[in-house]
Amino acid sequence: MHSIDIAKLIFEEGWNRQEFGNVQRLLTDEFPLHVGGHTRITDGDEFAKIVGAWHAAFPDLRFEIHSITGDDRMAAVRATLHGTHKGPWGDLAPTGRSIAVEHAFFLSIEDGLVTEVWEILDRSVLDTQLKSDQVT
């Protein structure tokens, strides 16, 4: 499977529909996940928990994919995360506010498996949208 197809499947099935059967088959047993200057070693089960936590706070969460490019070893995804804050998010009680936060993801691929992920988002935009009276 090409890196672009792998990335599409992870976002469409994993992030947007919380269906992890096919997704987990595309992840190595353990891989580094880099977000906001922090790295954590994760696996398919942990990825499902991360996605589940986002969906608990934003039940209508979905990534709108704007572009995906890739080659045999890397996929790059530009997307906007949309959702409505209806569940606790950290120490923030549900606000009912809508969010739209642009993201970039880079997935390293070896032998058809994701071996490393970098996620780039402007966390201050997310925080502002959650705490602002302005709804996106």
C-alpha positions as CSV (number, residue, x, y, z in Angstrom):
1,M,0.0,0.0,0.0
2,H,1.4,3.4,-0.9
3,S,2.0,6.0,1.8
4,I,-0.8,8.2,0.6
5,D,-3.3,5.4,0.9
6,I,-2.0,4.5,4.4
7,A,-2.4,8.2,5.5
8,K,-6.0,8.3,4.0
9,L,-7.0,5.1,5.8
10,I,-5.6,6.3,9.2
11,F,-7.6,9.6,9.0
12,E,-10.8,8.3,7.4
13,E,-11.1,5.1,9.5
14,G,-9.1,5.8,12.6
15,W,-9.6,9.5,13.3
16,N,-12.9,10.1,11.7
17,R,-14.8,6.8,12.3
18,Q,-12.8,5.3,15.2
19,E,-12.5,2.0,13.3
20,F,-9.1,0.6,14.1
21,G,-8.9,-2.9,12.7
22,N,-7.3,-1.9,9.4
23,V,-5.4,1.0,11.0
24,Q,-3.6,-1.1,13.6
25,R,-2.4,-3.4,10.9
26,L,-0.6,-0.4,9.4
27,L,1.3,0.6,12.5
28,T,4.5,-0.9,13.9
29,D,4.4,-2.5,17.3
30,E,5.8,0.7,18.9
31,F,6.5,4.0,17.2
32,P,7.5,7.6,18.3
33,L,4.7,10.1,18.2
34,H,6.0,13.7,18.2
35,V,3.5,16.4,19.2
36,G,4.3,20.0,20.4
37,G,7.9,19.3,21.2
38,H,7.1,16.1,23.2
39,T,7.7,12.6,22.1
40,R,5.9,9.5,23.4
41,I,6.4,5.9,22.3
42,T,3.0,4.5,21.4
43,D,1.3,1.6,19.6
44,G,-2.0,0.8,18.0
45,D,-3.9,0.4,21.2
46,E,-2.5,3.7,22.6
47,F,-3.4,5.4,19.3
48,A,-7.0,4.2,19.7
49,K,-7.1,5.6,23.2
50,I,-5.7,9.0,22.0
51,V,-8.4,9.2,19.3
52,G,-11.0,8.0,21.8
53,A,-10.1,10.8,24.2
54,W,-10.4,13.4,21.5
55,H,-13.8,12.0,20.5
56,A,-15.0,12.0,24.1
57,A,-14.4,15.7,24.3
58,F,-15.5,16.4,20.7
59,P,-18.0,13.7,19.7
60,D,-18.5,15.1,16.2
61,L,-14.7,15.3,15.6
62,R,-13.5,14.9,12.0
63,F,-10.4,15.8,10.1
64,E,-11.0,17.5,6.8
65,I,-8.1,16.5,4.5
66,H,-6.9,19.3,2.3
67,S,-3.9,17.6,0.8
68,I,-1.8,14.5,1.1
69,T,1.5,13.9,-0.7
70,G,3.9,11.1,-0.3
71,D,6.5,8.8,-1.6
72,D,7.7,5.3,-0.6
73,R,9.0,6.5,2.8
74,M,6.9,9.4,3.9
75,A,3.4,10.9,3.7
76,A,2.6,14.5,4.5
77,V,-1.0,15.5,5.4
78,R,-2.5,19.0,5.7
79,A,-5.9,18.9,7.4
80,T,-8.3,20.9,9.6
81,L,-9.7,19.3,12.8
82,H,-13.3,20.2,13.3
83,G,-15.5,19.4,16.3
84,T,-17.8,20.7,19.0
85,H,-16.6,20.7,22.6
86,K,-19.2,18.6,24.4
87,G,-17.1,16.6,26.9
88,P,-14.3,17.5,29.4
89,W,-11.0,18.5,27.8
90,G,-8.3,18.4,30.4
91,D,-9.5,20.7,33.2
92,L,-11.9,22.5,30.8
93,A,-15.6,21.7,31.2
94,P,-17.6,21.4,28.0
95,T,-18.2,24.8,26.4
96,G,-20.3,23.8,23.4
97,R,-17.9,25.8,21.2
98,S,-16.9,24.7,17.7
99,I,-13.3,24.4,16.8
100,A,-11.4,24.4,13.5
101,V,-7.7,23.9,13.9
102,E,-5.2,23.4,11.1
103,H,-2.8,20.5,11.4
104,A,0.1,19.0,9.5
105,F,1.2,15.4,9.9
106,F,4.2,13.6,8.7
107,L,4.1,9.8,8.7
108,S,7.3,7.8,8.2
109,I,6.7,4.6,6.4
110,E,8.8,1.4,6.1
111,D,7.7,-1.8,4.5
112,G,4.1,-0.5,4.4
113,L,4.0,0.3,8.1
114,V,4.0,3.6,10.0
115,T,7.2,3.8,12.0
116,E,7.0,7.4,13.3
117,V,4.5,10.3,13.3
118,W,5.0,14.1,13.7
119,E,1.9,16.2,14.4
120,I,2.1,20.0,14.1
121,L,-0.7,22.2,15.3
122,D,-1.0,25.6,16.9
123,R,-2.2,24.7,20.3
124,S,-2.8,28.3,21.2
125,V,-5.4,28.5,18.4
126,L,-7.2,25.5,19.9
127,D,-7.1,27.0,23.4
128,T,-8.3,30.4,22.1
129,Q,-11.2,28.8,20.2
130,L,-12.3,26.8,23.3
131,K,-12.1,29.8,25.6
132,S,-13.3,32.5,23.3
133,D,-16.9,33.8,22.8
134,Q,-16.3,33.7,19.1
135,V,-17.5,30.4,17.6
136,T,-15.7,29.2,14.4
